[in-house]
Structure formats: C-alpha cells, structure tokens
C-alpha cells in the first residue's frame, strides 16, 4: 500500500492526530454520560462502566502513539490499517463532521 501524505505531513504528526482523536472520543463518551435520558438505566450504567474501563487503555495507547519504542513498525501498521496520511485525514474529518452535525441537532 502506498501511503500518500498531505504536504508537510509526517508519521509523527499522524500519530499525534490519532492520540488527539482518542481524547475526542473519550470526551464524546463522557458527554453521553451527561444525558442519562438518552439510554435505558441499564445501558447508561454499562456505558459508565465501559468508559471507566477504557480510560486507562486510551491513556496507554496515547503514550505509545506519542513515544513509540518501535516507530517504524507502528507507522507501517498504521499505514496498513489506513490510519496515516490522507486516509487518516478522511476518517478524522468524517468523524468531526458527523459529531458537529450531531451537536447541532435539537
């Protein structure tokens, strides 16, 4: 697979963007907890438990993304998964656009 990066982009920037994205996802899940009326009581409690369970894992992955001991291997795997360059940019813009539309809904 050929990794096509936007001008000025590099693997470190892609990894930083992924780490930031994980923070965004964690924030969205936290926001969802603020609206228990959106869920059944059981599902709301499962969401609360799942978020508590995943938070340390997100932090671990973020640390790995920002300071990998095997950057070349990580970067190759991220590229294979479509999580670098324009592929990553497309996914991040899609997520952020959907989130923006969701937040605009009454």
C-alpha positions in Angstrom: 0.0 0.0 0.0 1.3 3.4 -0.9 1.0 6.0 1.9 0.1 9.3 0.4 0.5 12.1 2.9 -0.6 15.7 2.5 2.3 18.1 2.0 4.1 18.8 5.3 2.6 15.7 7.0 4.7 13.1 8.6 4.3 9.9 10.7 4.8 11.7 14.0 2.0 14.1 13.1 -0.3 11.2 12.2 0.4 9.5 15.5 -0.2 12.8 17.3 -3.5 13.2 15.4 -4.6 9.7 16.4 -3.7 10.4 20.1 -5.8 13.6 19.9 -8.6 11.7 18.3 -8.7 9.2 21.2 -9.1 12.2 23.5 -12.0 13.4 21.4 -13.7 10.0 21.5 -13.2 9.8 25.3 -14.7 13.3 25.6 -17.8 12.3 23.5 -18.4 9.2 25.6 -18.1 11.4 28.7 -20.6 13.8 27.3 -23.0 11.0 26.6 -23.0 10.1 30.3 -24.4 13.6 31.0 -27.6 12.6 29.2 -29.0 9.6 31.1 -32.4 10.1 29.4 -30.9 9.0 26.1 -30.4 5.5 27.4 -32.2 2.9 29.5 -30.9 2.8 33.1 -29.1 -0.4 32.4 -27.4 0.8 29.2 -26.4 4.1 30.9 -24.7 2.1 33.7 -22.9 -0.1 31.2 -21.7 3.0 29.3 -20.4 4.4 32.6 -18.6 1.2 33.4 -17.2 0.8 29.9 -15.9 4.3 29.9 -14.2 3.8 33.3 -12.7 0.6 31.9 -11.4 2.0 28.7 -10.0 5.3 30.0 -6.7 3.7 31.2 -6.3 1.9 27.9 -6.8 5.1 26.0 -4.1 6.7 28.0 -1.8 3.7 27.4 -2.4 3.9 23.6 -1.9 7.6 23.6 1.5 7.2 25.4 2.5 4.6 22.8 1.5 6.8 19.9 3.4 9.8 21.2 6.5 7.9 22.2 6.7 4.5 20.5 9.7 2.3 21.1 9.3 0.9 17.6 8.1 3.8 15.5 8.9 2.2 12.1 6.9 -0.9 12.9 4.0 1.2 14.4 3.9 3.5 11.4 3.9 0.6 9.0 1.0 -1.0 10.8 -1.0 2.3 11.0 -0.5 2.7 7.2 -1.7 -0.8 6.6 -4.8 0.0 8.6 -5.4 3.2 6.7 -4.6 5.4 9.7 -2.0 7.6 8.1 -1.8 10.4 5.5 -4.9 11.2 3.5 -6.7 8.0 4.8 -6.4 9.3 8.3 -7.4 12.8 7.3 -10.6 11.5 5.7 -11.5 9.5 8.8 -10.8 12.3 11.2 -12.8 14.9 9.1 -15.7 12.4 8.7 -15.8 11.8 12.4 -15.6 15.5 13.3 -18.2 16.5 10.7 -20.6 13.9 12.0 -20.0 15.0 15.6 -20.6 18.6 14.6 -23.9 17.7 12.9 -24.9 15.6 15.9 -24.3 18.5 18.3 -26.3 20.9 16.1 -29.4 18.7 16.4 -32.0 20.0 18.8 
